[in-house]
Amino acid sequence: MKFSVTVNLLVLGWLLVASESRAQRLLQYVNPDIGTAHSRWFFYTPAAVPYGMAKLAPATNAHYGNASGWEAVGYDTRQNSIEGFVHFHEWQVGGVSFMPTTGELQVTPGDLEDPDGGYRSRFDRANQVAEPGYYRVRLDDYAITAELTATKRVGFHRYTFPASDQAHVLLDIGNVQGESGEVVDASVRMVDATHVEGFVSTYPKYVHTYDPGGRVNMYFFGEISKAPDSVDAFTAAGTQSGTDTATGKGAGLALNYATAAGETIELKVGLSYTSVANAKANLLAEAPTLTFDGARTAAQATWERELGKIRVESPDEEDKTKFYTGLFHALLGRGVASDVNGAYPRHGGQTGQLPEGGPGAGFEFMNTDAIWGGFWNITQLWALSYPEWYGNYVNTQLQVYRDKGWFADGLANSEYVSGVGTNFVGLAVAAAYQAGIRNYDVDLAYEAVRANELHWRNRDFGSGKMDVKAFTDYGYVPFKQEYEQYEGEWFRTDSTGAYFANSHTLEYSFSAFAAAQMAKSLGKEDDYARLIQLSDGWQKILNPENQLMQPRLADGSFAENFDPYQPWRGFQEGNAMQYTFYVPHNPAGLVAALGRETFNDRLDSIFTASAKTDFGGGKEIDAFAGIKAIYNHGNQPCLHISWLFNFSGKPWLTQKWTRQICDTFYGTEPIHGYGYGQDEDQGQLGAWYVLSSLGLFDVKGFTDARPIVQLGSPLFPKATIQLGNRKTLVIEAQNTSQENVYVQSAELNGEPLENCWLYRDELMQGGRLVFTMGSQPNKNWGIETPPPSVQ
């Protein structure tokens, strides 16, 4: 088979290269190595396009699996051997690993401590290149150079071999990869001399827990540039020489070659979650004649275009690296699951077909980690400049609602994989409506949003919020100490209450507010009255004696033996010190309840103390390193509170602390990238940096009937934003510097801004937003009218 490219594609590539040489290339500021110690499965996948299904990456430890289902796994900067190059990287989804080798055939990867005990290879990071859309590494044990790139649904490999009469390409299909969990079945076979196809079916930990009847299936169809001299098959039972088909656990093939020095072998691999036939169709649609170099050029042009929707200017190269690496992760973290023909994976291994007409037609079905905390960053970023992906997200959730009757906070091929036992999808959908993203059936969307907040009968366990009945009955979720571990289940939640009762109460109050605003916008006054009343649930767990959110029992008494620093007891992934500020929908109400002076003094002291530990867990490399702290930027529950000073009359403290978090929590090193103890859920921490460094944020996640944007401390002298409505917003921060973090004055399109906020629809008109910055706070600016709290 010949790998060729059309003249038009070559011309396009030359034009792209020429245009990039004339303008500043943004790809140079993306460093995929940042934060790769203790990083999640999706996190290091350089050979991909934004929201691609094909996310190719090297793995240092993928075959070790993931006993807890969520932990860091895949590529770790502290490990120095590679065991393969894996195609699928999503939340609870991983599989199809290829590896080139030379010498005596080995068909198991071996251990990190003993690279010679398997086919893994040592490598030197000096011989590694990782860029958006491209990856290259020299495998030292084999003197092979491996290169990877991708289109949306097709992965490309190019292996450059030394002279060898024992060269191999291993297709390791039937083994655990990353978060994929147990392999249920697998198959791989040569279709002819240069084509291969197969599948792997897995049972991830979170599918087992939240949607036990489901499975995650991955399919592929590949083209090989050179026919192998021979093929060996292997499974968990051993190797079969001269066989070109393998089935069952451990299934794989070894393609054997004699290679000349410098000889290249290329593979193009179409991927699908629905069938081998659709994997082949995806390959033929996206890359029938595309070469490796053509694919790389196109992938990197796509990244340049998407990153370029927000173009920042600064003499500080490190800040630009933080910015564009954060944006890279935000645009990488969720992936397409539907095929080019509209087929998508339905629950239980079925195949669905996306609608061709009506609201939402043409959307792409997505896989996604939980949106828990994502409304403080991912959805706001989408709404700013990438509304098509917000629309895809909403339409995906509505398709799941049609198919299964409930939203899915986390989603792996239509299987519920929530992980946090709650569900913020209704809030995210309501916010999309308020932000003007409405390319879906609005009536169905409201029906689903309402059900997510109020319905409990026959609710699927995997959809989360199993304590909705308790919340609607009591107005808060009763704390049940005995549910810490109940009948073998940790942190139980049911219709009578929950162990995470307080965090659930606060979250449900917020999401009830979002649903109430959507109801009000649609003229559903009865629903509005009920939901807005539920949004005050936070008041019922605020203990007036200690002014902290304290677990409350069904009889109305507060739980005894209360330690506000104790994580988990009543609070998901946090403690009372962190969660007491979790009233994003009504900051004015919280300020009034605590008293303005108490509120400001306590919150300011929290950040003063937290600055000493880099706003998280210090230098401990663990996702939960900061959950005992008073502030933990490495996880979701705290991400809005630095912005609350805008509501409490001291906006200069929002300017001070958001800038310090950008400067110290975020780094540019492999270990210190997103703090040290990070839980970077599919780009949400990166998105927070993007938004905050622009000086824009909304603690309510655009859930107001008329959303607002709070203003902070813009880090860059100039940012040019291509808004989702095709208008342009330029943000200028005159005199900004590491010392000049305080806003002295601001204006929008020549008109002075006296307040530290504006309505989002005003911002989305575009134009010039100009800040004048200084080294001392201007305590008279931004305080005239606080941002509206309850609308």
TORMITI-460498 format. One line per field, with one value per residue (C-alpha): residue number from 1; residue in one letter; y, x, z negated; chain. Coordinates in steps of 0.1 Angstrom, whole numbers. Layout:
BEGIN
nr	(NUM,...)
rest	(A,...)
y	(Y,...)
x	(X,...)
z	(Z,...)
kette	(A,...)
! end
This chain:
BEGIN
nr	(1,2,3,4,5,6,7,8,9,10,11,12,13,14,15,16,17,18,19,20,21,22,23,24,25,26,27,28,29,30,31,32,33,34,35,36,37,38,39,40,41,42,43,44,45,46,47,48,49,50,51,52,53,54,55,56,57,58,59,60,61,62,63,64,65,66,67,68,69,70,71,72,73,74,75,76,77,78,79,80,81,82,83,84,85,86,87,88,89,90,91,92,93,94,95,96,97,98,99,100,101,102,103,104,105,106,107,108,109,110,111,112,113,114,115,116,117,118,119,120,121,122,123,124,125,126,127,128,129,130,131,132,133,134,135,136,137,138,139,140,141,142,143,144,145,146,147,148,149,150,151,152,153,154,155,156,157,158,159,160,161,162,163,164,165,166,167,168,169,170,171,172,173,174,175,176,177,178,179,180,181,182,183,184,185,186,187,188,189,190,191,192,193,194,195,196,197,198,199,200,201,202,203,204,205,206,207,208,209,210,211,212,213,214,215,216,217,218,219,220,221,222,223,224,225,226,227,228,229,230,231,232,233,234,235,236,237,238,239,240,241,242,243,244,245,246,247,248,249,250,251,252,253,254,255,256,257,258,259,260,261,262,263,264,265,266,267,268,269,270,271,272,273,274,275,276,277,278,279,280,281,282,283,284,285,286,287,288,289,290,291,292,293,294,295,296,297,298,299,300,301,302,303,304,305,306,307,308,309,310,311,312,313,314,315,316,317,318,319,320,321,322,323,324,325,326,327,328,329,330,331,332,333,334,335,336,337,338,339,340,341,342,343,344,345,346,347,348,349,350,351,352,353,354,355,356,357,358,359,360,361,362,363,364,365,366,367,368,369,370,371,372,373,374,375,376,377,378,379,380,381,382,383,384,385,386,387,388,389,390,391,392,393,394,395,396,397,398,399,400,401,402,403,404,405,406,407,408,409,410,411,412,413,414,415,416,417,418,419,420,421,422,423,424,425,426,427,428,429,430,431,432,433,434,435,436,437,438,439,440,441,442,443,444,445,446,447,448,449,450,451,452,453,454,455,456,457,458,459,460,461,462,463,464,465,466,467,468,469,470,471,472,473,474,475,476,477,478,479,480,481,482,483,484,485,486,487,488,489,490,491,492,493,494,495,496,497,498,499,500,501,502,503,504,505,506,507,508,509,510,511,512,513,514,515,516,517,518,519,520,521,522,523,524,525,526,527,528,529,530,531,532,533,534,535,536,537,538,539,540,541,542,543,544,545,546,547,548,549,550,551,552,553,554,555,556,557,558,559,560,561,562,563,564,565,566,567,568,569,570,571,572,573,574,575,576,577,578,579,580,581,582,583,584,585,586,587,588,589,590,591,592,593,594,595,596,597,598,599,600,601,602,603,604,605,606,607,608,609,610,611,612,613,614,615,616,617,618,619,620,621,622,623,624,625,626,627,628,629,630,631,632,633,634,635,636,637,638,639,640,641,642,643,644,645,646,647,648,649,650,651,652,653,654,655,656,657,658,659,660,661,662,663,664,665,666,667,668,669,670,671,672,673,674,675,676,677,678,679,680,681,682,683,684,685,686,687,688,689,690,691,692,693,694,695,696,697,698,699,700,701,702,703,704,705,706,707,708,709,710,711,712,713,714,715,716,717,718,719,720,721,722,723,724,725,726,727,728,729,730,731,732,733,734,735,736,737,738,739,740,741,742,743,744,745,746,747,748,749,750,751,752,753,754,755,756,757,758,759,760,761,762,763,764,765,766,767,768,769,770,771,772,773,774,775,776,777,778,779,780,781,782,783,784,785,786,787,788,789,790,791)
rest	(M,K,F,S,V,T,V,N,L,L,V,L,G,W,L,L,V,A,S,E,S,R,A,Q,R,L,L,Q,Y,V,N,P,D,I,G,T,A,H,S,R,W,F,F,Y,T,P,A,A,V,P,Y,G,M,A,K,L,A,P,A,T,N,A,H,Y,G,N,A,S,G,W,E,A,V,G,Y,D,T,R,Q,N,S,I,E,G,F,V,H,F,H,E,W,Q,V,G,G,V,S,F,M,P,T,T,G,E,L,Q,V,T,P,G,D,L,E,D,P,D,G,G,Y,R,S,R,F,D,R,A,N,Q,V,A,E,P,G,Y,Y,R,V,R,L,D,D,Y,A,I,T,A,E,L,T,A,T,K,R,V,G,F,H,R,Y,T,F,P,A,S,D,Q,A,H,V,L,L,D,I,G,N,V,Q,G,E,S,G,E,V,V,D,A,S,V,R,M,V,D,A,T,H,V,E,G,F,V,S,T,Y,P,K,Y,V,H,T,Y,D,P,G,G,R,V,N,M,Y,F,F,G,E,I,S,K,A,P,D,S,V,D,A,F,T,A,A,G,T,Q,S,G,T,D,T,A,T,G,K,G,A,G,L,A,L,N,Y,A,T,A,A,G,E,T,I,E,L,K,V,G,L,S,Y,T,S,V,A,N,A,K,A,N,L,L,A,E,A,P,T,L,T,F,D,G,A,R,T,A,A,Q,A,T,W,E,R,E,L,G,K,I,R,V,E,S,P,D,E,E,D,K,T,K,F,Y,T,G,L,F,H,A,L,L,G,R,G,V,A,S,D,V,N,G,A,Y,P,R,H,G,G,Q,T,G,Q,L,P,E,G,G,P,G,A,G,F,E,F,M,N,T,D,A,I,W,G,G,F,W,N,I,T,Q,L,W,A,L,S,Y,P,E,W,Y,G,N,Y,V,N,T,Q,L,Q,V,Y,R,D,K,G,W,F,A,D,G,L,A,N,S,E,Y,V,S,G,V,G,T,N,F,V,G,L,A,V,A,A,A,Y,Q,A,G,I,R,N,Y,D,V,D,L,A,Y,E,A,V,R,A,N,E,L,H,W,R,N,R,D,F,G,S,G,K,M,D,V,K,A,F,T,D,Y,G,Y,V,P,F,K,Q,E,Y,E,Q,Y,E,G,E,W,F,R,T,D,S,T,G,A,Y,F,A,N,S,H,T,L,E,Y,S,F,S,A,F,A,A,A,Q,M,A,K,S,L,G,K,E,D,D,Y,A,R,L,I,Q,L,S,D,G,W,Q,K,I,L,N,P,E,N,Q,L,M,Q,P,R,L,A,D,G,S,F,A,E,N,F,D,P,Y,Q,P,W,R,G,F,Q,E,G,N,A,M,Q,Y,T,F,Y,V,P,H,N,P,A,G,L,V,A,A,L,G,R,E,T,F,N,D,R,L,D,S,I,F,T,A,S,A,K,T,D,F,G,G,G,K,E,I,D,A,F,A,G,I,K,A,I,Y,N,H,G,N,Q,P,C,L,H,I,S,W,L,F,N,F,S,G,K,P,W,L,T,Q,K,W,T,R,Q,I,C,D,T,F,Y,G,T,E,P,I,H,G,Y,G,Y,G,Q,D,E,D,Q,G,Q,L,G,A,W,Y,V,L,S,S,L,G,L,F,D,V,K,G,F,T,D,A,R,P,I,V,Q,L,G,S,P,L,F,P,K,A,T,I,Q,L,G,N,R,K,T,L,V,I,E,A,Q,N,T,S,Q,E,N,V,Y,V,Q,S,A,E,L,N,G,E,P,L,E,N,C,W,L,Y,R,D,E,L,M,Q,G,G,R,L,V,F,T,M,G,S,Q,P,N,K,N,W,G,I,E,T,P,P,P,S,V,Q)
y	(0,35,64,95,130,152,183,205,191,198,233,238,225,249,278,269,267,300,318,304,317,352,351,340,303,295,258,267,278,245,221,188,177,202,184,149,136,121,130,115,91,116,143,134,127,150,132,143,171,191,168,140,103,93,104,87,88,68,48,42,22,17,-21,-18,-9,14,-4,26,35,72,74,88,63,62,85,96,119,101,68,61,33,31,0,11,37,37,50,56,79,90,89,51,43,30,5,-7,-4,-7,-11,-15,-37,-55,-87,-118,-116,-107,-103,-89,-54,-62,-42,-7,-22,-47,-33,-62,-86,-75,-55,-21,2,27,63,96,127,146,125,131,158,164,191,196,171,153,131,116,95,73,39,33,-5,-9,21,28,63,63,91,97,120,119,132,133,95,81,75,76,58,61,38,42,10,1,-27,-59,-93,-94,-63,-64,-43,-56,-50,-56,-55,-77,-62,-36,0,28,33,6,-20,-57,-69,-89,-100,-90,-100,-90,-104,-97,-90,-93,-86,-49,-45,-54,-52,-59,-49,-49,-50,-37,-34,-3,1,30,12,-18,5,29,10,-27,-39,-18,-23,-1,-14,-1,-10,-4,-10,-3,0,-9,5,-27,-63,-82,-112,-133,-129,-145,-144,-143,-144,-148,-185,-180,-174,-192,-188,-184,-175,-142,-142,-140,-138,-135,-119,-109,-111,-96,-100,-96,-83,-95,-78,-77,-40,-19,9,39,20,33,14,35,25,44,32,41,40,36,28,12,-14,-24,-14,22,22,15,41,67,59,61,94,112,98,77,91,111,106,109,142,155,144,161,193,193,184,212,237,227,233,267,278,267,280,312,320,335,352,368,391,394,396,369,336,315,331,324,288,284,300,279,247,252,260,229,207,223,216,181,168,155,134,126,92,93,82,102,87,97,63,65,40,33,16,-21,-23,-11,14,45,69,107,127,141,168,191,208,196,180,175,175,151,127,131,111,131,130,145,182,185,218,222,250,273,270,245,257,293,288,270,298,324,311,275,273,244,222,234,226,191,186,196,175,145,147,151,120,101,114,101,68,62,86,105,127,113,134,113,93,65,53,61,43,61,68,96,90,117,105,138,154,190,184,202,233,231,228,256,278,270,282,315,320,318,283,268,245,217,209,235,219,186,203,219,187,169,198,198,160,161,185,171,135,105,76,49,70,51,48,59,92,103,125,94,117,141,129,138,172,181,167,184,213,199,164,148,136,98,89,52,57,61,24,7,-30,-29,4,34,69,57,80,70,86,92,110,107,106,135,153,188,190,176,202,230,215,209,244,258,236,243,280,273,253,280,307,285,280,317,324,300,314,284,304,274,255,287,292,257,256,290,280,249,270,283,249,261,282,251,237,269,267,302,294,286,302,271,246,217,183,182,152,144,156,190,188,194,164,161,157,183,191,217,205,169,159,135,136,153,167,152,157,186,199,225,252,249,243,270,294,272,294,307,314,338,354,384,360,343,376,388,356,357,395,414,421,385,372,393,388,350,346,369,350,317,329,344,311,290,311,294,260,272,272,235,205,219,198,164,147,133,143,146,163,194,182,188,223,255,261,235,248,213,202,216,228,259,272,302,316,339,357,363,395,412,406,416,451,444,436,444,412,392,409,401,365,353,367,350,317,321,329,302,273,270,261,251,220,183,178,213,220,222,225,193,175,179,165,180,166,168,204,222,235,247,264,282,297,308,326,341,354,372,388,372,348,341,323,313,297,318,304,338,347,375,362,384,384,395,413,404,411,406,392,400,434,424,396,393,369,356,353,325,350,359,393,402,413,430,431,455,458,489,488,452,435,411,440,459,435,460,476,514,520,503,512,493,508,542,543,541,510,519,484,452,433,437,417,390,402,435,417,396,427,428,458,470,463,484,482,505,486,497,483,495,487,514,509,533,513,486,491,513,486,449,422,411,381,364,373)
x	(0,13,11,6,-7,-24,-8,-35,-26,11,3,-19,9,34,11,5,42,48,21,34,69,54,34,44,38,17,27,61,44,27,48,30,57,44,27,35,43,11,-9,-42,-46,-57,-32,-2,-15,5,-3,-40,-61,-85,-113,-100,-109,-74,-51,-18,8,37,29,54,31,-2,-3,-2,-39,-57,-70,-90,-101,-91,-54,-25,-15,-1,30,50,80,98,99,124,112,83,61,40,21,-16,-44,-74,-71,-104,-119,-122,-113,-79,-66,-49,-11,16,53,82,112,142,159,144,107,91,53,50,59,80,83,96,122,134,130,150,123,99,96,96,126,146,147,164,141,168,157,120,99,63,42,5,-2,31,54,88,112,142,138,174,172,163,178,143,128,91,68,31,4,-33,-64,-97,-103,-71,-38,-5,28,61,89,125,144,181,194,180,168,147,125,90,59,38,1,-8,-46,-60,-43,-52,-43,-45,-80,-96,-101,-105,-103,-134,-126,-103,-95,-69,-64,-46,-72,-47,-9,-12,-44,-53,-84,-96,-113,-110,-139,-132,-149,-136,-138,-163,-185,-185,-195,-220,-233,-226,-244,-222,-189,-165,-156,-129,-124,-97,-88,-52,-31,5,30,50,37,54,77,58,32,31,0,0,-25,-23,-18,14,27,17,42,29,-6,-22,-53,-55,-86,-93,-75,-39,-46,-19,1,38,45,80,104,140,148,176,193,170,140,106,74,42,8,-25,-52,-88,-106,-142,-163,-190,-176,-146,-166,-169,-133,-125,-150,-134,-100,-113,-131,-103,-71,-74,-43,-28,8,23,39,6,-13,12,10,-28,-29,-5,-24,-56,-39,-25,-60,-77,-51,-50,-86,-71,-38,-19,11,38,76,73,78,70,35,28,39,16,-13,-10,-3,-34,-54,-40,-51,-86,-90,-76,-95,-128,-130,-153,-170,-192,-181,-181,-214,-231,-230,-223,-219,-250,-253,-245,-225,-253,-249,-271,-274,-273,-302,-298,-324,-340,-324,-289,-284,-248,-234,-207,-212,-185,-169,-163,-152,-175,-184,-179,-161,-159,-185,-159,-136,-143,-178,-169,-140,-163,-189,-162,-146,-155,-193,-195,-181,-205,-233,-217,-216,-252,-265,-245,-261,-296,-290,-281,-312,-333,-316,-314,-337,-311,-281,-246,-222,-193,-196,-177,-194,-228,-220,-224,-189,-197,-171,-183,-219,-234,-244,-239,-250,-283,-264,-241,-271,-289,-258,-255,-290,-283,-251,-271,-260,-293,-287,-308,-344,-349,-381,-364,-334,-355,-374,-341,-327,-358,-357,-321,-329,-363,-369,-358,-381,-363,-332,-302,-274,-249,-266,-257,-277,-294,-303,-325,-355,-338,-328,-363,-379,-356,-342,-308,-292,-291,-257,-254,-223,-230,-227,-190,-189,-223,-227,-194,-201,-179,-195,-230,-258,-294,-329,-326,-292,-255,-221,-211,-243,-228,-211,-242,-264,-242,-239,-277,-284,-263,-277,-313,-305,-293,-325,-346,-331,-338,-374,-378,-364,-389,-419,-423,-431,-442,-410,-390,-406,-399,-363,-353,-365,-343,-314,-314,-305,-270,-285,-298,-263,-245,-240,-244,-223,-191,-201,-191,-209,-214,-230,-266,-287,-322,-335,-321,-291,-256,-232,-210,-172,-169,-134,-135,-102,-112,-117,-143,-166,-196,-176,-165,-128,-126,-134,-156,-129,-130,-167,-180,-174,-193,-223,-214,-250,-256,-223,-241,-262,-231,-213,-244,-246,-210,-207,-187,-157,-156,-160,-132,-108,-113,-110,-79,-62,-69,-51,-23,-17,-22,4,30,21,16,-22,-25,-8,27,52,35,28,-6,-40,-55,-25,-45,-78,-68,-57,-78,-75,-68,-64,-55,-91,-125,-144,-122,-117,-142,-134,-105,-131,-155,-139,-156,-189,-176,-164,-127,-121,-84,-80,-94,-68,-41,-48,-59,-26,-6,-23,-14,22,29,5,10,45,64,81,72,67,54,29,-5,6,23,-8,-30,-63,-64,-97,-96,-82,-102,-72,-56,-89,-89,-55,-66,-97,-81,-50,-73,-90,-124,-144,-179,-183,-218,-207,-231,-262,-279,-308,-286,-250,-223,-185,-163,-131,-98,-61,-53,-18,-9,-4,-27,-50,-70,-100,-120,-154,-178,-202,-173,-167,-134,-125,-92,-81,-53,-36,-15,15,8,38,47,43,15,-13,-39,-65,-64,-92,-109,-130,-149,-150,-140,-166,-153,-161,-168,-176,-156,-181,-202,-229,-217,-238,-219,-186,-196,-202,-165,-143,-116,-115,-87,-73,-47,-26,-5,15,-9,-46,-71,-96,-121,-124,-149,-169,-197,-222,-214,-221,-257,-260,-295,-313)
z	(0,8,-16,5,1,26,40,24,-10,-5,6,-25,-46,-30,-35,-72,-78,-60,-80,-112,-104,-99,-132,-166,-169,-200,-201,-214,-247,-253,-274,-278,-303,-329,-358,-346,-381,-395,-364,-354,-325,-299,-310,-289,-254,-231,-198,-196,-183,-205,-218,-197,-201,-191,-219,-215,-242,-256,-288,-315,-338,-321,-324,-362,-361,-386,-417,-429,-394,-395,-406,-386,-359,-324,-320,-350,-346,-374,-355,-327,-306,-281,-277,-247,-229,-237,-215,-239,-268,-285,-320,-326,-290,-279,-254,-222,-228,-201,-207,-183,-194,-181,-192,-208,-208,-242,-246,-281,-291,-321,-353,-359,-383,-356,-321,-307,-319,-292,-260,-276,-267,-286,-272,-278,-280,-262,-232,-236,-219,-230,-213,-207,-179,-179,-199,-193,-214,-210,-225,-238,-242,-206,-188,-174,-170,-175,-164,-169,-156,-150,-133,-153,-151,-135,-152,-132,-141,-124,-136,-123,-129,-129,-107,-123,-112,-144,-142,-156,-160,-189,-189,-226,-226,-254,-285,-310,-301,-326,-340,-317,-344,-338,-302,-295,-259,-231,-195,-169,-134,-101,-75,-48,-45,-54,-73,-109,-130,-165,-196,-234,-259,-294,-327,-344,-382,-381,-356,-379,-408,-391,-360,-366,-335,-312,-295,-276,-241,-218,-182,-156,-120,-109,-78,-78,-53,-49,-51,-79,-70,-95,-123,-157,-180,-218,-246,-284,-277,-256,-221,-189,-161,-126,-136,-126,-149,-187,-209,-246,-275,-266,-229,-207,-175,-168,-133,-125,-100,-87,-85,-70,-89,-89,-75,-85,-91,-94,-108,-105,-130,-127,-160,-171,-202,-182,-157,-136,-105,-119,-128,-92,-81,-103,-88,-53,-60,-78,-64,-32,-16,-45,-53,-88,-79,-65,-96,-118,-98,-100,-137,-147,-125,-143,-177,-164,-154,-186,-209,-189,-198,-229,-221,-250,-247,-274,-278,-304,-286,-317,-321,-284,-289,-319,-300,-268,-286,-307,-276,-259,-288,-288,-251,-254,-284,-269,-238,-209,-212,-181,-146,-114,-104,-137,-154,-191,-219,-239,-272,-274,-242,-219,-191,-188,-159,-165,-151,-116,-119,-146,-176,-182,-148,-139,-174,-184,-214,-241,-268,-299,-335,-361,-356,-394,-397,-360,-360,-376,-346,-317,-310,-313,-289,-265,-267,-261,-230,-223,-224,-200,-227,-253,-228,-223,-260,-265,-236,-248,-282,-266,-245,-276,-293,-264,-264,-302,-319,-339,-334,-338,-358,-344,-312,-296,-264,-279,-311,-344,-359,-383,-410,-433,-438,-430,-397,-385,-349,-355,-366,-336,-312,-329,-326,-289,-284,-303,-283,-251,-240,-229,-200,-216,-226,-253,-266,-270,-286,-312,-319,-325,-347,-368,-372,-383,-411,-423,-412,-432,-424,-405,-402,-389,-414,-387,-381,-416,-440,-456,-486,-466,-486,-518,-505,-493,-525,-550,-530,-538,-536,-571,-582,-589,-608,-603,-566,-567,-560,-558,-548,-530,-512,-519,-522,-516,-502,-500,-503,-540,-541,-534,-550,-527,-538,-541,-508,-492,-508,-496,-461,-458,-470,-443,-416,-428,-423,-387,-379,-395,-372,-342,-354,-359,-324,-309,-329,-351,-383,-405,-398,-404,-438,-449,-436,-449,-484,-482,-472,-508,-521,-531,-558,-576,-581,-591,-628,-642,-672,-654,-620,-601,-580,-604,-597,-609,-619,-608,-643,-636,-660,-649,-649,-679,-680,-652,-639,-611,-597,-595,-558,-545,-576,-560,-532,-499,-493,-518,-552,-569,-567,-530,-524,-547,-517,-493,-487,-452,-442,-472,-484,-498,-520,-533,-540,-559,-579,-590,-592,-566,-588,-600,-565,-551,-580,-580,-542,-540,-568,-551,-520,-541,-557,-526,-507,-528,-514,-478,-482,-485,-501,-502,-483,-489,-456,-462,-447,-482,-498,-505,-518,-554,-547,-550,-513,-486,-451,-439,-441,-431,-462,-468,-433,-436,-470,-460,-439,-468,-480,-450,-468,-503,-495,-491,-455,-458,-478,-449,-427,-452,-459,-424,-411,-438,-430,-394,-403,-429,-427,-389,-378,-346,-358,-354,-391,-401,-373,-390,-426,-439,-451,-421,-410,-374,-362,-325,-322,-349,-368,-335,-326,-359,-352,-317,-330,-361,-343,-319,-349,-342,-363,-376,-409,-399,-366,-345,-363,-368,-346,-334,-340,-353,-351,-380,-373,-388,-381,-344,-342,-305,-290,-262,-254,-222,-225,-196,-213,-205,-188,-164,-179,-194,-229,-236,-273,-280,-314,-314,-337,-348,-363,-391,-415,-398,-406,-417,-395,-397,-372,-343,-312,-286,-251,-265,-292,-328,-349,-385,-396,-398,-376,-345,-328,-306,-276,-278,-277,-248,-227,-224,-220,-244,-282,-296,-331,-347,-372,-402,-431,-458,-460,-450,-478,-462,-429,-424,-456,-445,-437,-446,-420,-422,-444,-444,-411)
kette	(A,A,A,A,A,A,A,A,A,A,A,A,A,A,A,A,A,A,A,A,A,A,A,A,A,A,A,A,A,A,A,A,A,A,A,A,A,A,A,A,A,A,A,A,A,A,A,A,A,A,A,A,A,A,A,A,A,A,A,A,A,A,A,A,A,A,A,A,A,A,A,A,A,A,A,A,A,A,A,A,A,A,A,A,A,A,A,A,A,A,A,A,A,A,A,A,A,A,A,A,A,A,A,A,A,A,A,A,A,A,A,A,A,A,A,A,A,A,A,A,A,A,A,A,A,A,A,A,A,A,A,A,A,A,A,A,A,A,A,A,A,A,A,A,A,A,A,A,A,A,A,A,A,A,A,A,A,A,A,A,A,A,A,A,A,A,A,A,A,A,A,A,A,A,A,A,A,A,A,A,A,A,A,A,A,A,A,A,A,A,A,A,A,A,A,A,A,A,A,A,A,A,A,A,A,A,A,A,A,A,A,A,A,A,A,A,A,A,A,A,A,A,A,A,A,A,A,A,A,A,A,A,A,A,A,A,A,A,A,A,A,A,A,A,A,A,A,A,A,A,A,A,A,A,A,A,A,A,A,A,A,A,A,A,A,A,A,A,A,A,A,A,A,A,A,A,A,A,A,A,A,A,A,A,A,A,A,A,A,A,A,A,A,A,A,A,A,A,A,A,A,A,A,A,A,A,A,A,A,A,A,A,A,A,A,A,A,A,A,A,A,A,A,A,A,A,A,A,A,A,A,A,A,A,A,A,A,A,A,A,A,A,A,A,A,A,A,A,A,A,A,A,A,A,A,A,A,A,A,A,A,A,A,A,A,A,A,A,A,A,A,A,A,A,A,A,A,A,A,A,A,A,A,A,A,A,A,A,A,A,A,A,A,A,A,A,A,A,A,A,A,A,A,A,A,A,A,A,A,A,A,A,A,A,A,A,A,A,A,A,A,A,A,A,A,A,A,A,A,A,A,A,A,A,A,A,A,A,A,A,A,A,A,A,A,A,A,A,A,A,A,A,A,A,A,A,A,A,A,A,A,A,A,A,A,A,A,A,A,A,A,A,A,A,A,A,A,A,A,A,A,A,A,A,A,A,A,A,A,A,A,A,A,A,A,A,A,A,A,A,A,A,A,A,A,A,A,A,A,A,A,A,A,A,A,A,A,A,A,A,A,A,A,A,A,A,A,A,A,A,A,A,A,A,A,A,A,A,A,A,A,A,A,A,A,A,A,A,A,A,A,A,A,A,A,A,A,A,A,A,A,A,A,A,A,A,A,A,A,A,A,A,A,A,A,A,A,A,A,A,A,A,A,A,A,A,A,A,A,A,A,A,A,A,A,A,A,A,A,A,A,A,A,A,A,A,A,A,A,A,A,A,A,A,A,A,A,A,A,A,A,A,A,A,A,A,A,A,A,A,A,A,A,A,A,A,A,A,A,A,A,A,A,A,A,A,A,A,A,A,A,A,A,A,A,A,A,A,A,A,A,A,A,A,A,A,A,A,A,A,A,A,A,A,A,A,A,A,A,A,A,A,A,A,A,A,A,A,A,A,A,A,A,A,A,A,A,A,A,A,A,A,A,A,A,A,A,A,A,A,A,A,A,A,A,A,A,A,A,A,A,A,A,A,A,A,A,A,A,A,A,A,A,A,A,A,A,A,A,A,A,A,A,A,A,A,A,A,A,A,A,A,A,A,A,A,A,A,A,A,A,A,A,A,A,A,A,A,A,A,A,A,A,A,A,A,A,A,A,A,A,A,A,A,A,A,A,A,A,A,A)
! end
